Each structure stands twice: as structure tokens, then as C-alpha cells.
Amino acid sequence: MQGHLVKSLVQMDDPEHRDHRALTAEWFLPKNLAKLDSRLSGLTERAIKQMQDFGGECDFASDIAMQYPLYVILAILGLPEGDYPRMLKLTQELFGAEDEEFKRDENALLSLMQTVADFVAYFDGITAERKATPTDDLASVIANGIINGEPIGHKEQLGYYIIAATAGHDTTSNAMAGGLQARSEE
């Protein structure tokens, strides 16, 4: 793992994986997630209003489904809403490193490395902010995480942020769009 910029949960075996997962397990309990109810309701209302504003016709996949799950994940992390477009772009580049529409460079590996480096720079800034001024969000839990009595390692911390910021976005947005398409074909 020496040559990697990040080390995420998917690259860990037990007991390391279990120990790192435990860092955020309590944060995902219903009592803590309930703190986000009004924020998530606001995002849902905004998505519904967007659909209404389209006047009955929109590209649901790109106009709604691509945005909404990422916004929910980023709200959980506690990232500033002004950063959401940047996170969407980075997520698309991460998952679409070989896609003509999203890649930065003809060399897919170089493109992927550039994207990961941008994630690292962004989340290093978030870490500094949350260490200086912790808030009641998942980013603060990760920034100030202690695992087995030691601060979480830098590569593991970055991996945690990236997997949290991107996890479920691609699959959830595709499931939303596919579900609506399947429903419309009934």
C-alpha cells in the first residue's frame, strides 16, 4: 500500500477493516441520523421543486438522480453546499476515468491519479478545518478519528473521506434512474 495516495475500507482485511468501520458506526445510528432529517427533507423538497419547475419533462437521470444521492451523502459528511458541484465533478471523474466525457487525460491512469490528488487536497483542507473546529458531522468524526488508541492514519483518513463521498452515489443514482424508467415502461 506504500505507493497509494489513499487506503480505503475496501483495501483492508479484518481486523483492520472492522476497527476502521467502527470509527463511524455510532454516527450512523438512527439517533444521530435523525439530526439530519430537516436537511435531508430540504434536499428532497428541492429535488421535487426542480422537477415541477421543468414543467413535466426533464432528463431525470442527469437533472435529479445524478445530483440527489450525492447531495445526501455530502450533507452527511457536512461539506459546504458550495462544494457540491466540485464533488460531483470529482466523483464522475473517479468512476468515469476512461469515459471520454469525464476523463482529464488520454491516459486513464494519469486521469485517475489527478482526480485522486484533487480529492486528497480537498479533504486535507476539510481535515484541517474539522480538527481546528469540530462540528457535528461525519467529516469531523473522520478528521478526529482514533483507532486502537492512535489517530487515524493519513492514507486511511483520506480513503474514508473518498469512500464516504462517493459510496452509493453512482449505484444509487443509476438505481433511481433505472427504477423510474422501469416504472414508466409498465
C-alpha positions as CSV (number, residue, x, y, z in Angstrom):
1,M,0.0,0.0,0.0
2,Q,3.1,2.2,0.1
3,G,2.6,3.6,-3.4
4,H,-1.0,4.6,-3.0
5,L,-2.3,8.0,-2.0
6,V,-5.2,6.6,0.0
7,K,-6.2,3.4,1.7
8,S,-9.9,2.8,2.0
9,L,-12.0,0.2,3.7
10,V,-12.2,-1.9,0.5
11,Q,-8.5,-2.3,0.7
12,M,-8.5,-3.6,4.3
13,D,-8.9,-7.0,5.8
14,D,-10.0,-7.8,9.3
15,P,-9.3,-6.9,12.0
16,E,-8.1,-3.6,10.4
17,H,-11.3,-3.3,8.4
18,R,-13.5,-3.9,11.4
19,D,-11.6,-1.4,13.5
20,H,-11.8,1.3,10.9
21,R,-15.5,0.7,10.2
22,A,-16.2,1.0,14.0
23,L,-14.9,4.6,13.8
24,T,-18.2,5.8,12.2
25,A,-20.6,3.0,13.2
26,E,-22.1,5.1,16.0
27,W,-22.6,8.1,13.8
28,F,-24.9,6.0,11.6
29,L,-27.2,5.1,14.4
30,P,-30.8,6.3,14.0
31,K,-30.5,8.8,16.8
32,N,-27.6,10.5,15.1
33,L,-29.1,10.3,11.6
34,A,-32.3,11.9,12.9
35,K,-30.3,15.1,13.3
36,L,-30.2,15.3,9.5
37,D,-33.9,15.0,9.0
38,S,-34.6,18.6,8.2
39,R,-31.6,18.9,5.9
40,L,-32.5,15.8,4.0
41,S,-36.1,16.9,3.8
42,G,-34.9,20.2,2.4
43,L,-32.9,18.4,-0.3
44,T,-35.9,16.2,-1.2
45,E,-38.2,19.3,-1.4
46,R,-35.7,21.0,-3.6
47,A,-35.5,18.0,-6.0
48,I,-39.3,17.8,-6.2
49,K,-39.4,21.6,-6.9
50,Q,-36.8,21.2,-9.6
51,M,-38.9,18.5,-11.3
52,Q,-42.0,20.8,-11.0
53,D,-40.0,23.7,-12.5
54,F,-39.1,21.6,-15.5
55,G,-42.8,21.7,-16.4
56,G,-43.5,18.0,-16.6
57,E,-40.5,16.9,-18.6
58,C,-36.8,16.5,-17.7
59,D,-33.9,14.2,-18.0
60,F,-34.4,12.6,-14.7
61,A,-31.1,10.7,-14.8
62,S,-28.9,13.8,-15.2
63,D,-31.2,16.5,-13.7
64,I,-32.2,14.7,-10.5
65,A,-30.8,11.2,-10.0
66,M,-27.2,12.2,-10.6
67,Q,-27.4,15.1,-8.1
68,Y,-29.7,14.0,-5.2
69,P,-27.8,11.0,-3.8
70,L,-24.5,12.8,-3.8
71,Y,-26.1,15.8,-2.1
72,V,-27.4,13.5,0.6
73,I,-24.0,11.9,1.1
74,L,-22.3,15.2,1.2
75,A,-24.8,16.6,3.7
76,I,-24.0,13.6,6.0
77,L,-20.3,14.5,5.7
78,G,-21.2,18.1,6.5
79,L,-19.5,19.6,3.4
80,P,-20.4,23.1,2.3
81,E,-23.1,23.1,-0.3
82,G,-21.0,25.4,-2.5
83,D,-18.6,22.5,-2.9
84,Y,-21.2,20.0,-4.2
85,P,-20.6,20.7,-7.9
86,R,-16.8,20.1,-7.3
87,M,-17.6,16.8,-5.6
88,L,-19.9,15.8,-8.4
89,K,-17.2,16.5,-11.0
90,L,-14.6,14.6,-9.0
91,T,-17.0,11.7,-8.4
92,Q,-17.8,11.5,-12.1
93,E,-14.1,11.6,-13.0
94,L,-13.3,8.9,-10.4
95,F,-15.9,6.5,-11.8
96,G,-15.5,7.6,-15.4
97,A,-11.7,7.8,-15.7
98,E,-12.0,6.0,-19.1
99,D,-15.1,7.8,-20.2
100,E,-14.5,10.5,-22.9
101,E,-16.9,12.8,-21.2
102,F,-15.2,12.7,-17.8
103,K,-11.5,11.9,-18.2
104,R,-8.9,14.6,-17.8
105,D,-6.2,13.0,-19.9
106,E,-5.9,10.4,-22.7
107,N,-4.0,8.2,-20.1
108,A,-6.8,6.8,-17.9
109,L,-4.4,6.0,-15.1
110,L,-3.0,9.6,-15.1
111,S,-6.5,10.9,-15.2
112,L,-7.5,8.8,-12.2
113,M,-4.3,9.9,-10.3
114,Q,-5.1,13.6,-10.9
115,T,-8.6,13.1,-9.6
116,V,-7.5,11.3,-6.5
117,A,-4.9,14.0,-5.9
118,D,-7.7,16.7,-6.1
119,F,-9.7,14.6,-3.6
120,V,-6.7,14.5,-1.3
121,A,-6.1,18.2,-1.5
122,Y,-9.7,18.9,-0.8
123,F,-10.0,16.6,2.1
124,D,-6.7,17.7,3.6
125,G,-8.4,21.1,3.8
126,I,-11.5,19.7,5.4
127,T,-9.4,17.8,7.9
128,A,-7.6,20.9,9.0
129,E,-10.9,22.8,9.4
130,R,-12.5,20.0,11.4
131,K,-9.5,19.5,13.6
132,A,-9.4,23.2,14.4
133,T,-13.2,23.5,14.7
134,P,-15.0,20.2,15.0
135,T,-18.7,20.1,14.1
136,D,-21.5,17.5,14.4
137,D,-20.9,15.8,11.1
138,L,-19.2,12.7,9.7
139,A,-16.2,14.7,8.4
140,S,-15.4,15.7,12.0
141,V,-15.6,12.1,13.1
142,I,-13.1,11.1,10.4
143,A,-10.8,14.1,10.9
144,N,-10.5,13.5,14.6
145,G,-10.8,9.7,14.5
146,I,-8.9,7.5,16.9
147,I,-8.4,3.8,16.1
148,N,-6.9,1.5,18.7
149,G,-5.8,4.5,20.7
150,E,-4.0,6.2,17.9
151,P,-5.1,8.9,15.4
152,I,-6.3,7.5,12.2
153,G,-3.5,7.4,9.6
154,H,-3.5,10.0,6.8
155,K,-3.9,7.5,3.9
156,E,-6.8,5.7,5.8
157,Q,-8.4,9.1,6.7
158,L,-8.3,10.1,3.0
159,G,-9.7,6.8,1.9
160,Y,-12.5,7.1,4.4
161,Y,-13.5,10.5,3.1
162,I,-13.3,9.4,-0.5
163,I,-15.3,6.2,0.0
164,A,-17.9,8.1,2.1
165,A,-18.2,10.9,-0.5
166,T,-18.5,8.6,-3.5
167,A,-20.1,5.5,-1.9
168,G,-23.5,4.8,-3.2
169,H,-23.6,7.9,-5.4
170,D,-23.1,6.0,-8.7
171,T,-25.2,3.0,-7.8
172,T,-28.0,5.0,-6.1
173,S,-28.3,7.5,-9.0
174,N,-28.4,4.7,-11.5
175,A,-30.9,2.7,-9.4
176,M,-33.1,5.8,-9.2
177,A,-33.0,6.5,-12.9
178,G,-33.4,2.8,-13.8
179,G,-36.3,2.4,-11.4
180,L,-38.1,5.4,-12.9
181,Q,-37.5,4.1,-16.4
182,A,-38.8,0.6,-15.4
183,R,-41.9,2.2,-13.8
184,S,-42.6,4.3,-16.9
185,E,-42.5,1.2,-19.1
186,E,-45.2,-0.6,-17.0
